[in-house]
Amino acid sequence: MLPPERTPRQRMIDLLIGTRLATHQLAQMLGIPERHVEDHLEHVVKSIAHDKTRCFILEPSRCQDCEFVFRDRRRLTRPSRCPQCHSEDIAAPRYGIDLVGPPVGQKDNRTATE
């Protein structure tokens, strides 16, 4: 369990590092409504954009019937209907944060033996 003294956004970032989770999974883990997770995600994306050591990952939604992938969608929420087959059986997008190397101009403090 994550420490309660951290904000929901800080806890969300901690949960997303190195994994891929949907909003309903995050809501359950954080103990907040799914709609609040979607609101927080918008701010998490902005925070991560300023951090050169982390990269926000969005695995797009996919239609369960025709396998259409919503690659160009900018909104973080799940689409309601497939534009190809009009199915409403859409898999939720999944989010994650990947760690990248140290910022340009800074040395990596790890030694060659690590």
N, C-alpha and C positions, 0 to 999 in steps of 0.2 A: 504494500500500500504506500502511496506517495504521501509525504508530509502535508498536513492540512494548512500549514502557515504560508504555503506558496499560493499565488493567484491561480485561478483556473487556466489562464493562458500559459503560465509558466509550467503548470502540471501537464497541459496538453502538449507543449513542446517536448517535455521530457518523455512522454508516452510515444510521440511520433518519431523520435530519433531511431533510425535503423529498422523501421518497420513500416507496414502499410495498414491503415485502419480506416473503416467507414465511419460516418458520423454517428450511427446508432451504436457502434462499439465504443467510440469515445464518450458518448453520453452515458453509457452504462458504467464505464470505468471511472468517470469523473463525478457521477451522481448528479448530473444536470440535464435539463431537457435538450433534446436533439436540436431544436431551433436555436438554443443558446450556443451550442457547439458550432453551428454554421456561422453565427455572428462572430464568435471568437476566432474562427478560422481566418476570416478576412483580415483581422489584425495580426494574426500569427504570420500570414503571408507577407505583410508589410514589414514586420520585424525581421523576418528571416532574409528578406531582400537586402537589408542593410548589413547583414552579417556575411562576410566573405568566407567564413569557415563552414557554413551550412547552406544547404540547397533544399528548397521546398519542392516536393514531388507530388504531382497530381496524376493518378492513374485514372483515366477517363471512364465515364459510365459506358455500359455496353448493353445493347438490346439482347434480351435472352432468347428472342424468337429468331431474328435474322442476323444476329452478330454484328449489327451496325455499331461502330465505335464513335463516340462523340468527341473526336480529337480536337476540334476547333472551338469547343465550348469554353467560354471564359468564366462563367459563373461556377461557383463551387458546389452548388446544390444539385440534387439528382433531377434530371429532366423528367417531365411527366409522360411524354409520348415519343415514340420513334418516328423520325421524319420519313423513313422508308416504308415500314410495314404498319405504322400507326399503333403498334402494340404498346401497352402500358406496363409490360413486364420488363422493367429497366433495372439493371444492377447498379447499385449505388457506387459513386466514385470512391476511390480510396486515396488516402493522403499519407504522406510520410516526410521525413526530413533526413537527408543524407549528409554525413559529414564530409567535407572536402579538405584539401590540404591547408596549410597555414596561409595567411594572407600574404600577398606579394610584398617582398621587402623585409619579411620577418623570417628569422631562422627557425628551423624545426629543432626543438630542444632534445629530441630523441638521439640516442647514440647509436652507432652502427651495431652494437651488440644486442640491442633490444629486439 
